[in-house]
Amino acid sequence: MRAITLVPGKKGTLGVTEVPDPRPGPGELLVQGLALGICGTDRELVSGEYGFPSDGPMVLGHESLGRVLEAPDGSAFSPGDLVVGVVRRPDPVPCGACARGEFDMCRNGRYTERGIKQRDGYGSEKWTVEADYAVKVDPALGELGVLVEPASVLAKAWDHIGRIGSRAWFDPEKVLVTGAGPIGLLAAMMGRQRGLQVHVLDQAEGGLKPELVAGLGATYHSGDSLDAIGGYLPDIIIEATGAGPLVFEAMLKTAAAGIVCLTGVSSGGRLMRADAGQINRDIVLENDVVFGTVNANLRHYRDAAKALEKADRDWLDSLITRRIPLEEAEEAFEKGQHVKVVISLAS
């Protein structure tokens, strides 16, 4: 069968190659790959900027969607089910969080990840996954089920925002999302599903991004600084750009007891001036919270699938701005003005 492979840490090794067909082990599903979403992590792996040592090529891909071909007796799955595979697996000798199913909060870093860290991913015509790490997708979503994995990151973010808010009276009204890529737009979607006033900030002055924000009933602002939103002080900020200046601005521009959730990953090695004393003063005197989040556990995948079920199908479809066949997979990693790129795995 064909698969998208690379050698982790080595630029120029990406390709569509022939690999052996997978054979499901005990308790595993055999799945026909349908679609694979591409994100910034994939591009970093392809460029060699990110990756973990490997004995050989690794199958790329963690934003999965497939159709069950074979399922073990007694499982919750049947042939024909649409499924996504969970990305992370707990370490062999689990830390306390992994042992309790919260492997997205691993304490010792010995976890593995499909298509990212020391495990083959889902970028192949067929793949296997343990039934315990598969999540059903509503058949009505069809190809849009490929958005479950990125949506799970935001389902976790909103879960943790709610948990942090419950430390005291918590009745948020306003949320700001910085960045109108897939993560930012899904964050905004979930904010609107919660009945919040949602504002989105992005550098794009026109085109699809403002239209997608308007389609949610949210307000779009163009700019590269929070000055673009004026005196608006949100109760919650979800930062989805990883841009250092915006991260620092966000810490200073929430309402009292505000919550800032960082989902974007910044590049290192860039120095900037910041008034650390003012940031500290604001956070302490206003009881603010700043936290980071990455990955997701099974609960968040299921919450993400439910959120997508409730979303407008046409709006979700508009997020996928480029579809590429498997034989042309290398084109998916080129930079361009696309919201979401998806590789079609099925012939």
C-alpha positions in Angstrom: 0.0 0.0 0.0 1.0 3.7 -0.3 2.0 5.8 2.6 3.4 9.3 3.2 6.8 8.7 4.9 9.8 10.7 6.0 12.9 10.2 8.2 12.3 12.3 11.4 14.9 15.1 11.7 16.0 14.9 8.1 14.9 17.4 5.5 14.2 16.2 2.0 13.1 12.7 3.0 9.3 13.2 2.4 7.7 11.0 -0.2 4.9 8.7 -1.1 6.3 5.2 -0.8 5.1 1.5 -0.8 5.0 -0.1 2.7 3.6 -3.4 3.9 -0.1 -3.7 4.5 -0.9 -3.5 8.2 -2.2 -6.5 10.1 -4.4 -5.7 13.1 -3.3 -7.2 16.4 -5.6 -8.3 19.3 -8.1 -5.5 20.1 -7.2 -3.5 17.0 -9.3 -2.1 14.2 -8.2 -2.4 10.6 -9.1 0.9 8.9 -9.2 2.2 5.4 -7.6 5.7 5.4 -9.9 8.3 3.9 -8.4 11.7 4.7 -5.5 13.3 6.4 -5.4 16.9 7.7 -2.1 18.8 7.5 -1.0 21.3 10.2 2.1 23.3 11.3 3.6 20.3 13.2 3.6 18.3 10.0 5.3 21.0 8.1 8.0 21.3 10.9 8.6 17.5 10.6 8.9 17.7 6.8 11.4 20.6 7.1 13.5 18.8 9.6 13.0 21.5 12.2 11.2 19.0 14.6 11.4 15.3 15.1 12.6 12.5 17.3 15.3 9.9 16.5 14.1 6.9 14.5 15.6 3.7 13.2 14.1 4.4 9.8 11.2 6.1 7.9 8.1 7.0 9.8 4.5 7.2 8.4 3.5 10.8 8.8 0.0 12.1 9.8 -2.0 12.6 13.0 -5.2 14.4 11.8 -7.0 11.2 10.7 -10.2 9.9 9.2 -10.9 6.4 8.1 -13.6 3.7 7.7 -13.5 0.5 9.7 -12.8 -2.6 7.6 -12.4 -5.1 10.4 -13.3 -4.8 14.1 -12.6 -7.2 17.0 -15.6 -9.1 18.5 -17.1 -7.3 21.4 -15.8 -3.9 20.5 -18.0 -0.9 20.1 -17.1 -0.7 16.3 -18.4 -2.4 13.2 -17.2 -2.4 9.6 -18.3 0.7 7.8 -18.0 3.0 10.9 -16.2 6.3 10.4 -13.4 6.7 13.0 -10.5 8.9 13.9 -7.5 7.7 15.8 -6.2 9.3 18.9 -2.7 10.7 18.6 -1.0 10.3 21.9 -0.2 7.1 23.9 0.8 7.1 27.5 4.4 6.1 28.5 5.0 2.4 29.2 5.6 3.1 32.9 2.9 5.7 33.2 3.2 8.9 35.3 0.2 9.6 37.5 -1.7 11.6 34.8 -1.1 8.9 32.1 -2.2 6.2 34.5 -5.6 8.0 34.9 -6.2 8.5 31.2 -5.0 12.1 31.2 -2.1 11.3 28.9 -2.4 14.7 27.3 -1.0 16.0 30.6 2.0 13.6 30.8 4.5 14.6 33.4 7.6 12.8 32.3 7.6 13.2 28.6 7.8 9.5 27.8 4.6 9.4 25.8 4.6 8.5 22.1 2.5 10.1 19.3 1.1 8.7 16.1 2.8 10.4 13.1 4.9 12.7 15.4 6.9 10.9 18.0 8.2 7.3 17.6 5.0 5.8 16.2 3.8 5.5 12.6 1.0 7.9 11.8 -2.3 7.7 9.9 -1.0 8.9 6.5 -1.5 5.6 4.6 -4.2 3.8 2.6 -4.8 1.5 5.5 -3.9 1.7 9.2 -4.6 0.0 12.4 -5.6 1.5 15.8 -6.4 0.0 19.1 -10.2 0.1 19.7 -9.6 1.9 23.0 -7.9 4.8 21.0 -10.5 5.1 18.3 -13.4 7.6 18.3 -16.6 7.2 16.2 -17.6 10.0 13.8 -21.2 10.8 12.9 -21.6 9.5 9.3 -23.4 12.8 8.4 -20.0 14.6 8.9 -18.4 12.5 6.1 -15.0 13.9 5.2 -15.4 16.8 7.7 -14.6 14.2 10.4 -11.0 14.9 9.6 -11.4 18.1 11.7 -12.0 16.1 14.9 -8.3 16.0 15.9 -7.7 19.8 15.7 -11.1 20.4 17.2 -10.1 18.1 20.2 -7.3 20.6 21.0 -10.0 23.3 21.4 -12.4 21.0 23.3 -9.6 20.6 25.8 -8.9 24.3 25.9 -12.5 25.1 26.7 -12.7 22.2 29.2 -9.8 23.7 31.1 -11.1 27.2 30.8 -14.2 26.1 32.5 -12.3 24.2 35.2 -10.1 27.3 35.9 -13.1 29.6 35.9 -14.9 27.4 38.5 -12.4 28.5 41.2 -14.8 31.4 41.8 -18.0 32.9 40.3 -17.6 32.5 36.5 -20.1 33.9 34.0 -18.0 35.0 31.0 -19.6 37.0 28.2 -16.7 38.0 25.9 -14.0 36.0 24.3 -11.2 37.1 22.0 -9.4 34.6 19.7 -6.1 35.7 18.1 -5.5 34.0 14.8 -8.0 32.9 12.2 -6.3 29.7 11.1 -8.1 26.3 11.7 -7.3 26.3 15.5 -8.5 29.9 16.0 -11.6 29.4 13.9 -12.6 26.2 15.7 -12.0 28.0 19.0 -14.3 30.8 17.8 -16.9 28.2 16.7 -17.0 26.6 20.2 -17.2 30.0 21.8 -20.3 30.8 19.8 -21.8 27.4 20.6 -21.4 28.5 24.3 -23.4 31.7 23.6 -20.4 34.0 24.0 -19.7 37.3 22.2 -16.7 36.3 20.1 -14.1 38.6 18.5 -11.3 37.3 16.2 -8.1 39.1 15.4 -6.0 38.2 12.4 -3.6 40.0 10.0 -5.8 39.2 6.9 -7.5 42.4 5.7 -10.0 40.6 3.5 -10.9 37.3 1.9 -12.1 34.1 3.4 -11.1 34.5 7.0 -13.3 37.5 7.7 -16.1 35.7 5.9 -15.7 32.6 8.0 -15.8 34.7 11.2 -18.9 36.5 10.1 -20.5 33.2 9.3 -20.2 32.3 12.9 -21.9 35.5 14.0 -18.6 36.7 15.4 -16.7 40.0 14.9 -13.6 40.2 12.9 -10.7 42.6 13.4 -7.7 43.0 11.1 -4.3 43.8 12.6 -1.1 42.5 14.2 -1.7 44.0 17.7 -4.5 44.0 20.2 -4.7 47.7 19.6 -6.9 46.8 16.6 -9.8 45.7 19.0 -9.8 49.1 20.8 -10.7 49.1 24.5 -12.4 45.7 24.3 -11.5 43.7 27.5 -12.5 40.0 27.0 -13.1 37.6 29.9 -11.2 34.9 27.9 -8.5 35.1 25.3 -7.5 32.1 23.3 -4.2 32.8 21.7 -3.7 30.7 18.5 -0.8 32.5 16.7 2.2 31.8 18.9 3.4 35.4 18.0 5.5 36.6 21.0 4.2 40.2 21.1 0.5 39.0 21.0 1.2 36.6 23.8 2.5 39.4 26.1 -0.3 41.8 25.0 -2.9 39.1 25.9 -1.6 38.9 29.4 -2.3 42.6 29.9 -5.7 43.0 28.1 -8.3 40.8 29.8 -11.0 41.8 32.2 -10.4 41.2 35.9 -10.0 37.5 36.7 -9.4 36.9 33.0 -8.2 33.7 31.5 -5.6 33.5 28.8 -5.2 30.1 27.0 -2.1 29.7 24.8 -2.5 27.2 22.0 0.0 28.6 19.6 3.6 27.5 19.8 6.2 30.3 19.5 9.6 29.9 17.8 12.6 30.3 20.1 15.6 32.6 19.6 13.6 35.8 19.2 14.3 38.4 21.9 11.8 41.2 22.6 11.3 43.8 25.3 8.5 43.3 27.8 7.5 45.1 31.0 7.7 42.0 33.2 6.8 44.1 36.3 3.6 45.3 34.7 2.6 41.8 33.5 3.2 40.5 37.0 1.3 43.3 38.6 -1.8 42.8 36.4 -1.9 39.1 36.7 -1.6 39.2 40.5 -3.8 42.1 41.3 -6.6 41.0 38.9 -6.4 37.2 39.8 -5.7 36.4 36.1 -4.6 33.0 34.8 -2.4 32.3 31.9 -2.0 28.6 30.8 -0.9 26.6 27.9 -2.5 23.5 26.4 -1.5 20.9 23.8 -2.8 17.6 22.6 -6.0 16.0 23.9 -7.3 12.8 25.6 -10.3 10.6 24.7 -12.8 12.8 26.5 -11.8 15.8 24.4 -11.9 13.8 21.1 -15.5 12.8 22.0 -16.4 16.4 22.9 -14.9 17.6 19.7 -16.9 15.1 17.6 -20.1 16.4 19.3 -19.2 20.0 18.7 -18.7 19.3 15.0 -22.0 17.5 14.8 -23.7 20.7 16.1 -21.8 22.9 13.6 -23.1 24.2 10.3 -21.8 21.7 7.7 -21.3 24.3 5.0 -19.3 26.4 7.3 -17.1 23.5 8.3 -16.6 22.6 4.6 -15.4 26.1 3.9 -12.5 25.5 6.3 -11.0 23.0 4.0 -9.6 25.2 1.2 -7.5 22.7 -0.6 -7.8 18.9 -1.2 -4.9 17.0 -2.6 -4.8 13.4 -3.9 -2.3 11.0 -2.1 0.0 10.8 -5.2 0.5 14.6 -5.0 0.9 14.6 -1.2 4.2 16.6 -1.2 2.3 19.7 -2.5 0.3 19.7 0.8 3.4 20.9 2.7 4.0 24.0 0.5 3.3 27.3 2.1 0.2 29.1 0.7 -2.8 31.1 1.6 -5.0 28.2 2.7 -7.0 27.7 5.8 -7.0 23.9 5.9 -5.2 21.5 3.6 -6.5 17.9 3.4 -4.9 14.9 1.6 -7.4 12.4 0.2 -6.0 8.9 1.0 -8.7 6.8 -0.8 -8.3 6.1 -4.5 
